[in-house]
Amino acid sequence: MKNAGAEKVAVLLVENQDVWVRAFIDQRAKVKQILQNERFDNRSVDLPASIINYVLRAQQPLILEDTAKSGFFFSDPYIANRAAASVLCMPVFNKSTCAGVLYLEKAVVLGEWTENMVRVLDVLLGQAIASMENTKLYDALDFEKKQQQEVRKEVDTHKYTIKRMSAELAMTEERERRNIADDLHDSVTQNLALSVLDLKKMAMGVENEQKKRIDILQDRLNTAVHQIRSLTFQLSPKILYDFGLIAALEWLADDISEKHGIEVSIVNKLMLPERLLQLDETTNITLYRAVRELLINVCKHSGGDLAIVALWGEGNLFFISVTDNGKGLMNKELSAKRGAAGFGLASIQERIEALDGRVEIDEQRRQGFSVTINIPLDVNSRRQS
């Protein structure tokens, strides 16, 4: 506008077969609209449609030094109803394609629109179009970035929902386990224990052969009572609810050692025992189940004879690890085990992540296998409150 001395300037671009006004300045009417987006066929746009449509079709510059003597274009209402003016309208090219037009208008001055000016305007317009294209590209990239952020936010929301549902499902399963264990303890175990007492009384008044048979029955019933008590503990460790995580892990270590012949040691490195009080019931149950699953994996897969369960705290994190002295797993074998049904690592990771915790596997170990779980204590505190 400055180079051409124009009083009215408009840049119109073709997008999706429609013509849009992208910039419009009218110094006489004191109107300035840059990077707008208004359809050209809208009546509010104060421009000569016949001139602009002609240049779009012909793809050639059009110079009218005096619109009052424009002949063919004088029938345009815009020209017929206004004072005479000088007009330059030229096509805008982008990569050899007509992308729109530049419209310039000023008071009648003969000989002002020269070929040199048209060339200069063509260069300036090319730069302006490139800038507009870059702006559109940046806008598109920004829009895509915002869409990706929205998608990520939605994915994170779904992940959180799935984690929460997984945790709720695990606790529902745990409650069912506890109910079954309580029923077994309150009914079956007590009935069997009473039967053993009755048999002891019967044995006191009978002779040798019958006493032997009663003793055999007593042994079988005592074995059944022991097995059911072990089963109820596996279903729902009552000691965990009554005495806490450490006591439950110590009982588990003894049970694993007795049944599988593997030495299991509990190493409590907690400098502040009250850290355990910061773990809610859901976390205690989840950690106990995770350690139990990992110890069973040691028995099944490691080939070792020692497992160490360590507990410690660092800052706002609670840690628990299970390490064995077995054959260990190479990276490829570990990946295969992770995907194998029943291995338990995927299930453990899913349940720990539902508590905002992490599961870390020491894949660099060539001797033995080690899994470390950490849980943030502040999340537990918020969940308890």
C-alpha positions in Angstrom: 0.0 0.0 0.0 2.9 2.3 0.9 4.8 1.5 -2.3 1.7 1.9 -4.5 0.2 5.0 -2.8 -3.2 3.2 -2.7 -6.0 4.3 -0.5 -7.8 1.0 -0.6 -6.1 -2.4 -0.6 -7.6 -5.9 -0.5 -6.0 -9.4 -0.7 -8.4 -12.2 -1.7 -7.3 -15.8 -1.7 -9.0 -18.9 -3.2 -9.5 -21.7 -0.8 -11.6 -24.8 -1.5 -13.1 -23.2 -4.6 -14.4 -20.2 -2.5 -12.9 -16.7 -2.5 -12.0 -15.3 0.9 -11.0 -11.7 1.9 -7.8 -12.2 3.9 -6.8 -8.5 4.2 -8.7 -5.3 3.7 -7.6 -1.7 4.3 -9.6 1.4 3.4 -7.9 4.6 4.5 -10.8 6.8 3.5 -13.3 4.8 5.6 -10.7 4.2 8.3 -11.2 0.4 8.0 -8.3 -2.0 8.7 -8.7 -5.7 8.8 -5.7 -7.9 8.5 -5.8 -11.7 8.4 -9.5 -11.8 8.5 -11.5 -14.6 6.9 -14.7 -13.3 5.1 -16.3 -14.8 2.0 -16.0 -12.4 -0.9 -19.7 -13.0 -1.9 -20.8 -11.4 1.4 -22.4 -8.1 0.6 -20.6 -6.4 3.5 -17.3 -6.5 1.5 -17.0 -3.2 -0.3 -15.2 -4.3 -3.5 -16.0 -4.4 -7.3 -17.0 -8.1 -8.0 -16.8 -7.8 -11.8 -13.1 -6.7 -11.7 -12.0 -9.3 -9.2 -13.9 -12.1 -11.0 -12.4 -11.1 -14.3 -8.8 -11.2 -13.0 -9.4 -14.5 -11.3 -10.6 -16.0 -14.6 -8.1 -14.2 -17.0 -5.1 -14.6 -14.6 -3.8 -11.3 -16.0 -3.2 -7.9 -14.4 -6.0 -5.3 -15.0 -5.3 -1.6 -14.9 -8.1 1.0 -15.0 -6.7 4.5 -14.8 -10.2 6.0 -14.6 -13.1 3.8 -13.7 -15.5 6.5 -15.1 -14.1 5.5 -18.5 -13.9 1.7 -17.8 -16.6 0.8 -20.4 -17.4 -2.9 -19.7 -16.9 -2.6 -15.9 -18.9 0.7 -15.5 -22.1 -1.4 -15.1 -20.7 -2.8 -11.8 -22.8 -1.1 -9.0 -19.6 -0.5 -7.0 -18.1 1.6 -9.9 -21.3 3.2 -11.1 -22.2 4.5 -7.6 -18.8 6.0 -6.7 -16.5 8.7 -7.8 -14.0 7.9 -10.5 -10.9 6.1 -9.3 -7.7 4.4 -10.5 -7.6 0.6 -10.1 -4.9 -2.0 -10.3 -6.0 -5.6 -9.9 -3.5 -8.4 -10.4 -3.5 -12.2 -9.9 -1.6 -13.8 -7.0 0.4 -16.9 -7.8 1.5 -19.6 -5.5 3.6 -22.4 -7.0 2.4 -21.5 -10.5 -1.3 -21.6 -9.5 -3.5 -18.6 -9.3 -4.2 -18.4 -5.5 -6.1 -15.1 -5.5 -5.9 -11.4 -6.4 -4.5 -8.1 -5.1 -6.8 -5.1 -5.4 -5.5 -1.6 -5.2 -7.5 1.6 -5.6 -6.7 5.4 -5.4 -7.9 8.7 -6.7 -7.5 9.2 -10.5 -3.9 9.8 -11.4 -3.0 8.9 -15.0 0.1 6.9 -15.6 0.7 5.8 -12.0 0.2 2.1 -12.6 3.4 1.1 -14.5 4.8 -2.3 -15.4 7.7 -1.7 -13.0 5.3 -1.1 -10.2 3.4 -4.3 -11.1 6.7 -6.3 -10.9 7.6 -4.8 -7.6 4.1 -5.5 -6.2 4.3 -9.0 -7.6 7.5 -9.6 -5.6 6.1 -8.0 -2.4 2.9 -10.0 -2.8 4.8 -13.2 -3.3 6.5 -12.6 0.1 3.2 -11.7 1.7 1.6 -14.9 0.3 4.5 -16.9 1.6 4.1 -15.3 5.0 0.3 -16.0 5.0 1.0 -19.6 4.0 3.5 -20.0 6.8 0.9 -18.5 9.2 -1.7 -21.0 8.0 0.9 -23.8 8.4 1.8 -22.7 11.9 -1.9 -22.4 12.7 -2.5 -25.9 11.3 0.5 -27.3 13.3 -0.8 -25.5 16.4 -4.2 -26.9 15.9 -2.8 -30.4 15.4 -0.7 -30.0 18.5 -3.7 -29.0 20.6 -5.6 -31.9 19.2 -2.8 -34.3 20.1 -2.8 -32.7 23.6 -6.5 -33.3 23.9 -6.1 -36.9 22.7 -3.3 -37.5 25.2 -5.4 -35.9 27.9 -8.3 -38.2 27.0 -6.0 -41.2 26.9 -4.6 -40.3 30.3 -8.1 -40.0 31.6 -9.1 -43.4 30.3 -5.8 -44.9 31.7 -6.6 -43.4 35.1 -10.2 -44.8 34.9 -8.9 -48.2 34.0 -6.4 -48.1 36.8 -9.0 -47.1 39.3 -11.4 -49.8 38.1 -8.5 -52.3 38.3 -7.8 -51.3 41.9 -11.5 -51.5 42.8 -11.9 -54.9 41.1 -8.8 -56.2 43.0 -10.3 -55.0 46.3 -13.7 -56.5 45.4 -11.9 -59.8 44.8 -10.0 -59.4 48.1 -13.2 -58.9 50.0 -14.7 -62.0 48.4 -11.6 -63.9 49.4 -11.8 -62.6 52.9 -15.5 -63.6 53.2 -14.7 -67.1 52.0 -11.8 -67.4 54.4 -13.9 -66.2 57.3 -16.6 -68.8 56.4 -14.1 -71.6 56.2 -12.6 -70.6 59.6 -15.9 -70.0 61.4 -17.7 -73.1 60.1 -15.6 -75.9 58.5 -12.4 -75.4 60.6 -14.3 -75.2 63.9 -16.4 -78.2 63.1 -13.4 -80.2 62.3 -11.6 -79.1 65.5 -14.7 -80.1 67.5 -14.7 -83.5 65.8 -11.0 -84.0 66.8 -11.9 -83.2 70.4 -14.8 -85.7 70.3 -12.5 -88.4 68.9 -10.0 -87.8 71.7 -12.7 -88.4 74.2 -13.9 -91.5 72.4 -10.3 -92.9 72.3 -10.1 -92.7 76.1 -12.8 -95.4 76.6 -11.9 -98.0 73.8 -9.4 -100.8 73.4 -6.4 -101.2 71.2 -7.8 -101.9 67.7 -10.5 -99.3 67.9 -8.1 -96.8 69.4 -5.8 -97.2 66.5 -8.6 -96.5 64.0 -9.7 -93.4 66.0 -6.0 -92.2 66.1 -5.9 -92.5 62.3 -9.1 -90.5 62.0 -7.7 -87.9 64.4 -4.5 -87.6 62.3 -6.5 -87.2 59.1 -8.8 -84.5 60.7 -5.8 -82.7 62.1 -4.2 -82.7 58.7 -7.4 -81.4 57.2 -7.6 -78.6 59.8 -4.0 -77.6 59.1 -4.6 -77.6 55.3 -7.8 -75.6 55.6 -6.1 -73.0 57.9 -3.3 -72.8 55.3 -5.9 -72.4 52.5 -7.7 -69.6 54.5 -4.5 -67.8 55.0 -3.7 -68.0 51.3 -7.2 -66.8 50.4 -7.0 -63.9 52.9 -4.2 -63.6 55.4 -5.9 -62.6 58.7 -2.6 -61.8 60.2 -2.2 -59.0 57.6 -5.4 -57.3 58.8 -4.6 -57.9 62.5 -0.9 -57.3 62.8 0.2 -55.6 59.6 2.5 -56.2 56.6 5.7 -57.3 58.3 4.0 -60.0 60.3 2.2 -61.3 57.2 5.4 -61.4 55.2 7.2 -63.3 58.0 4.4 -65.9 58.1 4.6 -66.1 54.3 8.4 -66.6 54.4 8.0 -69.5 56.8 5.2 -71.0 54.8 7.2 -70.8 51.5 10.3 -72.3 53.2 8.3 -75.2 54.7 6.5 -76.1 51.5 9.2 -75.5 48.9 12.5 -75.9 50.7 13.7 -72.4 49.8 15.1 -70.1 52.5 13.2 -66.8 52.6 14.6 -64.0 54.6 12.8 -60.7 55.5 15.2 -57.7 55.8 13.5 -54.7 57.4 15.6 -51.6 56.7 12.9 -49.1 57.7 14.5 -46.5 59.9 11.1 -45.1 60.7 8.6 -48.0 61.3 5.7 -45.5 61.2 6.1 -45.5 57.4 4.2 -48.7 57.5 1.3 -46.9 59.2 1.1 -44.6 56.1 0.2 -47.5 53.9 -3.5 -48.0 53.6 -5.3 -51.4 53.5 -5.4 -51.5 49.7 -1.7 -50.9 49.4 -0.8 -53.5 52.1 -2.9 -56.1 50.4 -1.5 -55.3 47.0 2.1 -55.4 48.2 1.5 -58.7 50.1 0.0 -60.3 47.0 2.8 -59.0 44.8 5.5 -60.4 47.1 3.7 -63.7 47.3 3.5 -64.0 43.5 7.1 -63.1 43.1 8.2 -65.7 45.7 6.1 -68.4 44.0 7.9 -67.4 40.7 11.2 -67.9 42.5 10.1 -71.4 43.5 8.9 -72.3 40.0 11.5 -70.6 37.8 14.7 -69.6 39.5 16.3 -72.9 40.5 17.9 -71.1 43.5 17.6 -71.9 47.2 17.5 -68.4 48.7 15.2 -65.4 48.4 15.4 -62.1 50.2 12.5 -59.7 50.8 13.8 -56.2 51.7 11.8 -53.2 52.9 13.1 -49.6 53.1 12.2 -46.0 52.6 13.7 -43.1 50.7 12.2 -39.7 51.0 8.5 -39.9 50.3 8.8 -43.4 48.8 8.3 -46.9 50.3 10.3 -49.7 48.7 10.0 -53.5 48.8 12.1 -55.9 46.7 12.4 -59.6 46.1 15.8 -61.0 45.1 16.9 -64.6 44.6 20.2 -66.4 43.9 18.8 -68.5 41.0 19.8 -68.7 37.4 18.5 -65.2 36.5 16.8 -64.3 33.2 18.4 -62.8 30.1 16.6 -59.9 28.4 15.0 -62.1 25.6 13.9 -64.7 28.1 12.6 -62.0 30.4 10.5 -60.5 27.6 9.1 -64.0 26.8 8.3 -64.5 30.5 6.6 -61.2 30.7 4.2 -62.2 28.0 3.7 -65.7 29.3 0.3 -66.5 30.8 0.5 -66.9 34.6 3.9 -65.4 35.1 2.3 -62.6 37.1 4.7 -59.8 36.3 2.2 -58.0 34.1 -0.5 -58.4 36.7 1.8 -57.1 39.5 2.8 -54.1 37.4 -0.9 -53.3 36.6 -1.9 -53.4 40.2 1.1 -51.4 41.5 0.6 -48.7 38.8 -3.0 -48.4 39.9 -1.6 -47.2 43.2 0.7 -44.7 41.3 3.7 -47.0 42.1 6.4 -48.5 39.9 7.8 -51.9 39.3 11.5 -52.1 38.3 13.2 -55.3 37.1 17.0 -55.5 37.3 17.6 -56.9 33.8 21.4 -56.5 34.0 21.8 -59.3 36.7 23.3 -62.5 35.3 23.1 -64.2 38.6 19.7 -64.2 40.3 16.6 -62.1 39.6 15.5 -58.9 41.4 12.2 -57.0 41.3 11.8 -53.7 43.2 8.4 -52.0 43.9 8.1 -48.5 45.1 4.9 -46.7 46.3 4.5 -42.9 47.0 3.4 -42.3 50.6 1.7 -39.0 49.8 -0.7 -40.7 47.4 -1.5 -43.2 50.2 -2.1 -40.3 52.6 -4.5 -38.6 50.2 -6.3 -41.9 49.6 -6.8 -42.5 53.3 -8.1 -39.0 53.9 
